[in-house]
Amino acid sequence: MNKKKYMKELYPVQEIRDLKDLLDSSAIRFSHDTAYLVKDVPGGTYQSIPFWQVKQDVDSLGTELIEMGLKSKKIAVVGENSYPWVVTYLATVNGTGVVVPIDKELPEKEMLHLLERADVSCVVFDGKHRDVMNVIRHEVDFVEHWVDMNLEPQEDSQEIRSWEAIRAEGKAKLSSGNSEFVEAEIDPDALCSLLFTSGTTGMAKGVMLSHRNIAANVYSMSQYVQIKKPGIGLSVLPMHHSYEMTCHIMTALYQGVTVAICEGLKHIAKNMVEAKATVMLGVPLVFEATYKKIMKQAAASGKDKTLHKAMEISKRLHLYNRGDAAKKMFGDVHKATGGHIDLFIAGGAAINPSVIEDFQAMGFPMIQGYGMTENAPIIAVNKDRFSKPDSVGFPLPGTEVRIHEPDENGVGEVICQGPSVMLGYYENPEETARVIRDGWLFTGDYGYFDEDGMLYISGRKKSVIVTKNGKNIFPEEVEFYLTESEYIEEALVYGDEDEDGDVIVKAIIYPNFEMVNSEEGELENEELKRFLKGVIDTINEQMPLYKRVRRFGVRRKEFEKTTTRKVKRFTPENFESDC
């Protein structure tokens, strides 16, 4: 990693027209290799599913979905990450209709609302959401079919279909010569996936993506990042999110990488060891939680000073360029993750660069990228052989990125154009016209380029704090400073008015109660606030005067977050404090 000779080099990759082409070619190239590692029962052992079987299952399910009258219709998928979830997605987009991934964490009413907005004809769900779906199905009349991914074939009925029974019936029809699904023509520019955003602001928007959008993203990303063989990725993030689906599931399928289905966030470490995972995609909170766990275990064993000293030595000697040396130095840490990790990839939100630097120092190669669902999703990503911890990387090949109306420091709104820019927002031409202008996607993020052409993200346009004298303050930057403290778990920063009507920085703090309590005991509200004021005063000394936190509140409960673990920045409840 980080060798200048790789800065402009690209990996050679095979072109793909669409997602059907991707699956078909992978089933040939990697036929008997393991595509998925799945568990039949929670806590069981991982079972292998080869690439050829994935194609057979997709073709079987797709054949029967068409027989059920779902050609060119919308099919929603709701549930935990699973192999049937992936097969349903591919069987829908590769010849049946339009897939509508639904956030499984949504409240019942919102889920019903999205199904209605999308005019869904079929809902495929898992056993964990059976009760919710039974309630919803009695409230709607527009859904033609309800399919349970965990229902036994013998329980198949007209009211609730068994996913396994449908797959088996389709397989029989395939064997009898039914080729309607297999021979289905794919229009690469037609709508194939309708994703409702779960962003930190406002009402969910329906992002319309085509085969070309997604396939181009997979193809371009793979020129920057190649998973070493035999690669095994641990699927942690929800599959309804474009980051996990495009960057992990589809890219793994394209590159011939195995995907191990994680049993849940609480099982990451265990599943990582069991699957012998070599790569993991995650959002910052996942990696930060892993990082904090490593530090906590080191402190508990009295080895924290030794660990930090070793990391400093590793950084000085640039051992991240010699992975084996770093792995030997930090053998205990690598053992805890299974001993096979070749790459961590962070995305979905900004991550503290120091976390990347420390992981790299410990022999865990780590990069970050940047994107949004509206670009299917990746806009820029660091290369696996050349990266910078504080940058989100280079724009993808074929994607042009510009800084719109930059200020004197080169900071302005990030805009991009290329084959991955969405078709538009579903039934929302006004909002589409606002964000796509002359083919350029206006991201709503501020950023800039460095001398190497690498992109940096400063913060969201909507959240920037502007002082009376015209100074721009990015809340994300101040939040970085705050959460570097071991006493602060999370922070939400925004602008507030002082007595003179000027705009000042205010923060809502969610403390690391475990750390505070271990050193100070359980503090009452006023005592806790006095303690944190001292912490914030120390942090303020590191920042320019106009960026310093002038007011703060304290929460005793976590901030409300999206299912990808991003704080909902404009949710009123998140501005409430207890002291």
C-alpha positions in Angstrom: 0.0 0.0 0.0 0.9 3.7 -0.4 3.5 3.2 -3.0 3.6 6.1 -5.5 4.2 3.7 -8.4 0.6 2.4 -8.0 -1.0 5.9 -7.9 -2.0 5.8 -11.6 -2.1 2.0 -12.1 -5.4 0.2 -12.7 -6.2 -3.5 -12.3 -7.2 -5.2 -15.6 -10.9 -6.3 -15.4 -13.5 -7.9 -17.6 -16.2 -5.7 -19.0 -19.8 -6.4 -18.0 -23.0 -5.1 -19.8 -25.4 -5.7 -16.9 -26.0 -7.7 -13.8 -27.2 -10.7 -15.7 -24.0 -10.7 -17.7 -22.1 -10.4 -14.4 -23.8 -13.5 -12.9 -23.6 -15.6 -16.1 -19.9 -14.9 -16.6 -19.0 -15.5 -12.9 -20.9 -18.8 -12.9 -18.6 -19.9 -15.7 -15.3 -18.4 -14.5 -15.7 -19.5 -10.8 -18.1 -22.4 -11.3 -17.1 -24.7 -8.4 -15.6 -22.0 -6.2 -17.5 -21.1 -3.0 -19.8 -18.1 -3.6 -21.5 -18.1 -0.2 -20.9 -19.4 3.3 -24.2 -19.7 5.2 -25.5 -21.2 8.4 -28.5 -23.5 8.4 -29.2 -22.7 12.0 -28.0 -19.9 14.3 -24.7 -20.8 15.9 -24.1 -23.7 13.5 -21.2 -24.2 11.1 -20.8 -22.4 7.8 -22.0 -24.4 4.7 -20.6 -23.8 1.2 -22.7 -22.7 -1.8 -20.8 -22.7 -5.2 -21.1 -20.1 -7.9 -22.9 -22.5 -10.3 -25.6 -23.2 -7.7 -26.2 -19.4 -7.3 -27.0 -19.2 -11.0 -29.2 -22.3 -10.9 -31.1 -20.9 -7.9 -31.5 -17.5 -9.5 -32.7 -19.0 -12.8 -35.1 -21.3 -10.9 -36.6 -18.6 -8.7 -36.9 -16.2 -11.6 -38.6 -18.7 -13.8 -41.4 -19.3 -11.3 -41.7 -15.6 -10.4 -42.6 -15.0 -14.1 -45.0 -17.9 -14.0 -46.7 -16.2 -11.0 -47.5 -13.2 -13.2 -44.7 -10.9 -11.9 -43.1 -10.0 -15.2 -42.2 -6.3 -15.2 -43.6 -5.8 -11.8 -42.1 -4.6 -8.5 -40.9 -7.1 -5.9 -40.0 -5.9 -2.4 -37.5 -7.8 -0.2 -37.6 -7.4 3.6 -35.4 -9.3 6.0 -32.0 -10.0 7.6 -29.0 -10.6 5.4 -29.3 -14.1 3.9 -28.7 -16.2 0.8 -32.4 -16.2 -0.2 -32.2 -12.4 0.0 -29.4 -12.3 -2.6 -31.1 -14.8 -4.9 -34.4 -12.9 -4.7 -32.6 -9.7 -5.7 -30.9 -11.3 -8.7 -33.9 -13.2 -9.8 -35.9 -10.0 -9.8 -33.5 -7.7 -11.7 -32.2 -10.3 -14.1 -35.4 -11.0 -16.0 -38.5 -10.6 -13.8 -39.0 -7.0 -12.8 -37.9 -4.3 -10.4 -36.5 -5.0 -7.0 -37.5 -2.8 -4.0 -35.2 -3.4 -1.1 -36.9 -2.3 2.1 -35.2 -1.4 5.4 -36.1 -4.2 7.8 -35.8 -1.8 10.8 -38.6 0.6 9.6 -41.7 0.9 11.7 -44.7 -1.0 10.4 -46.6 2.1 9.2 -43.6 3.4 7.3 -42.9 0.0 5.7 -46.6 -0.1 4.6 -46.3 3.4 3.2 -43.2 2.5 1.1 -44.8 -0.6 -0.3 -47.8 1.5 -1.4 -45.6 4.3 -2.8 -43.7 1.8 -4.9 -46.8 0.0 -6.1 -45.3 -3.4 -5.0 -46.9 -6.6 -6.4 -45.0 -9.1 -4.4 -43.3 -9.0 -0.9 -40.6 -11.5 -0.1 -39.8 -11.5 3.7 -38.1 -13.7 6.3 -39.3 -15.5 9.3 -38.2 -12.7 11.7 -40.7 -10.3 10.0 -43.5 -12.8 9.6 -45.7 -11.2 12.3 -45.3 -7.7 10.9 -46.0 -8.8 7.4 -49.1 -10.7 8.6 -50.4 -7.4 10.0 -49.5 -5.4 6.9 -51.0 -7.9 4.4 -54.4 -7.5 6.1 -54.2 -3.8 5.5 -53.4 -3.7 1.8 -55.1 -5.1 -1.3 -52.5 -4.1 -4.0 -50.0 -6.9 -3.2 -50.6 -10.0 -5.2 -48.2 -12.4 -3.6 -46.6 -12.8 -0.1 -43.5 -15.0 0.0 -41.9 -16.3 3.2 -38.2 -17.1 2.8 -38.2 -19.4 5.9 -41.5 -21.2 5.3 -41.2 -24.9 4.8 -42.3 -26.2 1.4 -45.0 -28.3 2.9 -46.6 -25.2 4.5 -46.9 -23.5 1.1 -50.3 -22.0 0.5 -52.1 -19.5 -1.8 -52.1 -16.9 1.0 -48.4 -17.3 2.0 -46.0 -18.9 -0.5 -42.9 -20.7 0.5 -39.7 -19.3 -1.1 -38.2 -22.8 -1.2 -41.4 -24.3 -2.9 -41.3 -21.5 -5.5 -37.6 -22.1 -6.2 -38.2 -25.9 -6.5 -41.2 -25.4 -8.9 -39.1 -23.1 -11.0 -36.3 -25.6 -11.2 -38.7 -28.3 -12.4 -40.0 -25.9 -15.1 -36.4 -25.1 -16.2 -35.8 -28.8 -16.6 -38.9 -29.1 -18.7 -37.6 -26.5 -21.1 -39.1 -23.2 -19.8 -36.5 -20.6 -20.9 -38.5 -17.4 -20.5 -36.4 -16.1 -17.6 -33.1 -17.4 -18.9 -33.5 -15.8 -22.3 -35.0 -12.6 -21.0 -33.5 -9.5 -22.7 -32.0 -6.9 -20.3 -32.3 -3.2 -21.1 -29.2 -1.8 -19.3 -30.8 1.6 -19.1 -34.2 0.6 -17.7 -35.1 0.8 -14.0 -34.1 -2.4 -12.2 -33.7 -1.3 -8.5 -35.8 1.2 -6.5 -34.1 2.1 -3.3 -35.6 4.4 -0.6 -33.0 6.4 1.1 -32.5 6.1 4.8 -30.6 9.3 5.1 -30.1 11.7 8.0 -32.6 14.3 6.7 -36.2 14.5 5.6 -38.6 12.1 3.9 -37.2 9.0 2.1 -36.6 9.5 -1.6 -36.9 6.7 -4.1 -33.6 6.4 -6.0 -34.0 4.7 -9.4 -31.0 2.7 -10.6 -30.4 0.8 -13.8 -28.3 -2.2 -14.6 -25.8 0.2 -16.2 -25.6 2.3 -13.1 -24.7 -0.6 -10.8 -22.6 -2.6 -13.3 -20.5 0.4 -14.1 -19.9 1.0 -10.4 -18.8 -2.6 -9.9 -16.6 -2.5 -13.0 -14.9 0.8 -12.1 -14.3 0.0 -8.4 -12.7 -3.3 -9.3 -10.0 -1.3 -11.3 -8.9 0.3 -7.9 -9.6 -2.5 -5.4 -9.0 -6.3 -6.0 -9.6 -8.8 -3.2 -6.7 -11.2 -2.9 -7.6 -14.9 -3.6 -9.0 -16.9 -2.0 -11.0 -13.9 -0.7 -13.7 -14.2 1.9 -15.8 -11.2 2.8 -17.9 -11.0 5.9 -21.4 -9.5 5.1 -22.2 -7.2 8.0 -24.1 -4.2 6.7 -27.8 -4.6 5.7 -28.3 -5.8 2.1 -31.0 -3.3 1.5 -28.3 -0.6 1.5 -26.6 0.2 -1.9 -23.2 0.3 -0.2 -23.4 -3.4 0.9 -25.2 -4.6 -2.2 -23.0 -3.0 -4.8 -19.7 -2.8 -3.1 -19.7 -6.1 -1.4 -22.4 -8.5 -2.8 -22.1 -7.6 -6.5 -18.4 -6.9 -6.4 -17.7 -10.2 -4.7 -19.8 -12.0 -7.3 -17.9 -10.2 -10.0 -14.4 -10.9 -8.6 -15.1 -14.5 -7.5 -14.9 -13.7 -3.8 -16.7 -15.7 -1.2 -19.4 -13.9 0.9 -19.9 -15.2 4.5 -23.3 -14.1 5.9 -22.7 -12.6 9.4 -25.2 -13.6 12.1 -25.5 -10.0 13.4 -23.4 -7.2 14.8 -22.9 -9.0 18.1 -21.3 -11.9 16.2 -18.8 -10.1 14.0 -15.7 -11.2 15.8 -16.9 -14.8 16.1 -18.0 -15.1 12.5 -14.8 -13.4 11.3 -12.8 -16.2 12.9 -15.2 -19.0 11.8 -15.3 -17.9 8.2 -11.6 -17.0 8.0 -12.6 -13.7 6.6 -10.0 -11.7 4.6 -12.0 -8.6 4.0 -14.8 -6.6 5.7 -16.8 -3.6 4.6 -18.3 -1.5 7.3 -19.4 1.9 8.4 -17.3 4.0 10.8 -19.1 2.9 13.9 -18.5 -0.8 13.2 -14.7 -0.2 12.9 -14.6 2.3 15.7 -16.3 -0.3 18.0 -13.8 -2.9 16.9 -11.0 -0.5 17.5 -12.3 0.4 21.0 -12.7 -3.3 21.8 -9.0 -3.9 20.9 -7.9 -1.0 23.1 -10.2 -2.1 26.0 -8.8 -5.6 26.0 -5.3 -4.2 25.9 -6.0 -2.0 28.9 -7.7 -4.9 30.8 -4.5 -7.0 30.4 -2.2 -4.1 31.3 -0.7 -4.1 27.7 -2.2 -0.8 26.5 1.1 1.2 26.9 3.0 -1.5 25.1 0.4 -1.6 22.3 0.5 2.2 21.7 4.3 2.2 21.8 4.3 -0.7 19.2 1.9 1.3 17.0 4.2 4.3 17.1 7.2 2.2 16.1 5.2 0.7 13.3 4.2 4.1 12.0 7.8 5.4 12.1 9.1 2.4 10.3 6.2 2.3 7.8 5.5 -1.3 8.6 2.1 -1.0 6.8 4.1 -1.5 3.6 5.4 -4.7 5.1 2.2 -6.4 6.3 3.9 -9.6 7.5 6.2 -7.6 9.8 3.2 -5.8 11.3 1.2 -8.9 11.7 4.0 -10.6 13.6 4.4 -7.6 15.9 0.6 -7.5 16.6 0.0 -11.2 16.5 -2.5 -11.3 19.4 -4.7 -8.7 17.8 -4.7 -10.6 14.5 -5.5 -13.8 16.2 -8.6 -12.2 17.7 -9.9 -11.4 14.2 -9.1 -14.8 12.8 -5.6 -14.0 11.5 -6.6 -13.6 7.8 -7.7 -10.0 7.4 -6.2 -8.4 4.2 -8.4 -5.4 3.9 -10.9 -3.2 5.8 -13.0 -0.9 3.7 -14.9 2.0 5.4 -17.8 3.9 3.9 -21.3 5.2 4.5 -20.0 8.1 6.6 -16.7 9.9 7.4 -14.3 8.0 9.6 -11.6 9.5 11.9 -8.3 9.1 9.9 -6.5 8.2 13.1 -8.5 5.0 13.3 -7.3 4.1 9.8 -3.7 5.0 10.7 -3.8 2.8 13.9 -5.4 -0.2 12.1 -2.7 0.1 9.4 0.0 0.3 12.0 -1.3 -2.9 13.5 -1.0 -4.6 10.1 -4.6 -4.2 8.9 -4.7 -2.5 5.5 -7.6 -0.1 5.5 -9.1 2.3 3.0 -12.1 4.5 2.8 -14.4 5.6 0.0 -17.1 8.1 -0.6 -20.5 7.9 -2.4 -24.2 8.2 -2.2 -27.1 6.0 -3.2 -27.8 8.4 -6.1 -24.5 7.3 -7.7 -25.0 3.5 -7.2 -23.2 4.4 -4.8 -19.4 5.0 -5.1 -18.0 8.3 -6.4 -14.4 8.0 -5.2 -12.4 5.4 -3.3 -8.8 4.9 -2.2 -6.8 2.3 -4.1 -5.7 -0.7 -2.2 -2.1 -0.1 -3.3 -2.1 3.7 -2.9 -4.1 5.5 -0.2 -4.3 8.4 2.2 -6.1 7.9 5.6 -7.7 11.3 5.5 -8.8 11.2 1.9 -11.8 9.4 0.3 -9.6 8.6 -2.7 -9.6 9.1 -6.4 -12.8 9.5 -8.5 -13.8 6.2 -10.2 -12.6 5.6 -13.7 -15.3 7.0 -16.0 -16.6 9.3 -13.3 -15.8 13.0 -13.5 -15.8 14.9 -10.3 -15.6 18.7 -10.0 -15.7 21.2 -7.1 -18.6 23.6 -7.8 -18.0 27.2 -6.9 -14.9 26.7 -4.8 -13.9 29.3 -2.2 -10.4 30.7 -1.7 -9.3 27.4 -0.2 -10.6 25.3 -3.1 -13.6 24.1 -1.0 -17.0 23.8 -2.7 -19.8 21.5 -3.5 -18.8 18.1 -4.9 -20.6 17.3 -8.2 -20.1 14.3 -10.5 -21.2 12.8 -13.8 -20.8 9.4 -15.3 -22.5 6.1 -16.0 -23.5 5.5 -12.3 -25.6 8.6 -11.9 -29.1 7.5 -11.1 -32.1 7.7 -13.5 -33.7 10.1 -11.0 -36.0 10.1 -8.0 -39.2 8.0 -8.3 -42.2 10.1 -9.1 -40.4 13.2 -8.0 -39.3 15.2 -11.1 -38.8 18.5 -9.1 -36.3 17.0 -6.7 -34.6 15.2 -9.6 -34.2 18.5 -11.5 -32.7 20.0 -8.3 -29.9 17.5 -7.9 -29.2 16.6 -11.5 -28.4 19.6 -13.7 -27.0 19.1 -17.2 -26.0 15.6 -16.3 -24.2 16.6 -13.2 -25.2 15.1 -9.8 -25.0 17.7 -7.1 -24.1 15.7 -3.9 -24.8 18.3 -1.2 -21.3 17.6 0.2 -18.5 20.1 0.4 -15.0 19.0 -0.5 -11.7 19.7 -2.3 -8.9 18.0 -4.2 -5.2 17.8 -3.2 -2.1 18.0 -5.4 -2.4 14.3 -6.3 -6.0 14.6 -7.4 -7.4 12.9 -4.4 -10.8 14.0 -2.9 -11.4 15.2 0.6 -14.9 15.7 2.1 -15.4 18.6 4.5 -19.0 18.1 5.4 -22.6 18.4 4.4 -23.8 21.5 2.7 -27.1 21.4 4.7 -25.3 21.2 8.1 -22.5 23.8 7.6 -22.4 26.5 10.3 -21.8 30.1 9.0 -20.7 32.7 11.4 -21.6 36.4 11.2 -18.2 37.3 9.7 -18.6 34.6 7.0 -16.6 31.8 8.5 -17.7 28.3 7.5 -17.6 25.6 10.2 -18.1 22.0 9.3 -19.8 20.2 12.3 -18.2 16.9 11.2 -14.7 18.3 11.8 -15.6 19.5 15.3 -17.2 16.1 16.0 -14.0 14.4 15.1 -12.1 16.4 17.7 -14.7 15.7 20.4 -14.9 12.0 19.8 -11.2 11.5 19.9 -11.6 11.9 23.6 -11.9 8.6 25.4 -14.7 10.2 27.5 -16.9 11.1 24.6 -18.7 8.3 22.7 -20.7 10.4 20.2 -21.3 14.1 19.5 -23.7 16.2 17.5 -22.5 19.7 16.6 -24.6 22.5 15.2 -24.9 26.3 15.2 -26.6 28.3 17.9 -27.0 32.0 18.6 -25.3 33.8 21.5 -26.6 36.8 23.4 -25.2 39.2 20.7 -26.9 37.3 17.9 -23.7 35.8 16.6 -23.5 32.1 15.5 -21.6 29.9 17.9 -20.8 26.2 18.1 -23.0 24.0 20.3 -22.5 20.3 20.9 -24.8 17.6 22.3 -22.5 15.0 24.0 -23.2 11.3 24.6 -20.4 10.3 27.0 -18.5 7.1 27.2 -20.1 6.2 30.5 -18.0 3.1 31.0 -14.8 5.2 30.8 -16.2 8.1 32.9 -17.6 5.8 35.6 -14.4 3.8 35.8 -12.4 6.9 36.6 -14.9 9.3 38.3 -17.6 7.0 39.6 -21.3 7.5 38.7 -21.8 11.2 38.5 -25.0 13.2 38.9 -26.1 15.5 36.1 -24.3 18.6 37.3 -21.1 16.8 38.3 -21.1 15.0 34.9 -21.5 18.3 33.1 -18.6 19.9 35.1 -16.4 17.0 34.3 -17.2 17.1 30.6 -16.6 20.9 30.5 -13.0 20.2 31.5 -12.7 17.6 28.7 -14.2 20.0 26.2 -12.0 22.9 27.3 -8.9 20.8 26.7 -10.2 19.9 23.2 -11.0 23.5 22.4 -7.4 24.4 22.9 -6.6 22.4 19.7 -9.0 24.4 17.5 -9.2 27.9 16.1 -11.2 30.3 18.3 -14.2 30.4 15.9 -14.5 26.6 15.8 -14.5 26.1 19.6 -17.5 24.6 21.4 -19.1 27.4 23.4 -22.2 25.6 24.7 -23.0 21.9 25.2 -25.6 19.6 26.5 -25.3 16.0 27.7 -27.4 13.0 26.8 -27.8 9.8 28.8 -29.1 7.8 25.9 -27.6 7.2 22.4 -28.6 9.3 19.4 -31.2 8.0 17.1 -29.5 6.6 14.0 -30.2 5.2 10.6 -29.8 1.4 10.1 -26.3 2.1 8.7 -25.4 3.6 12.1 -25.3 7.3 11.0 -26.7 9.8 13.5 -29.9 11.4 12.2 -28.6 15.0 12.2 -31.9 16.7 11.8 -34.1 14.6 14.0 -35.5 16.9 16.8 -35.1 14.2 19.5 -31.3 14.1 18.9 -31.0 17.7 20.1 -32.6 16.9 23.5 -30.2 16.8 26.5 -30.5 15.6 30.0 -28.1 18.1 31.6 
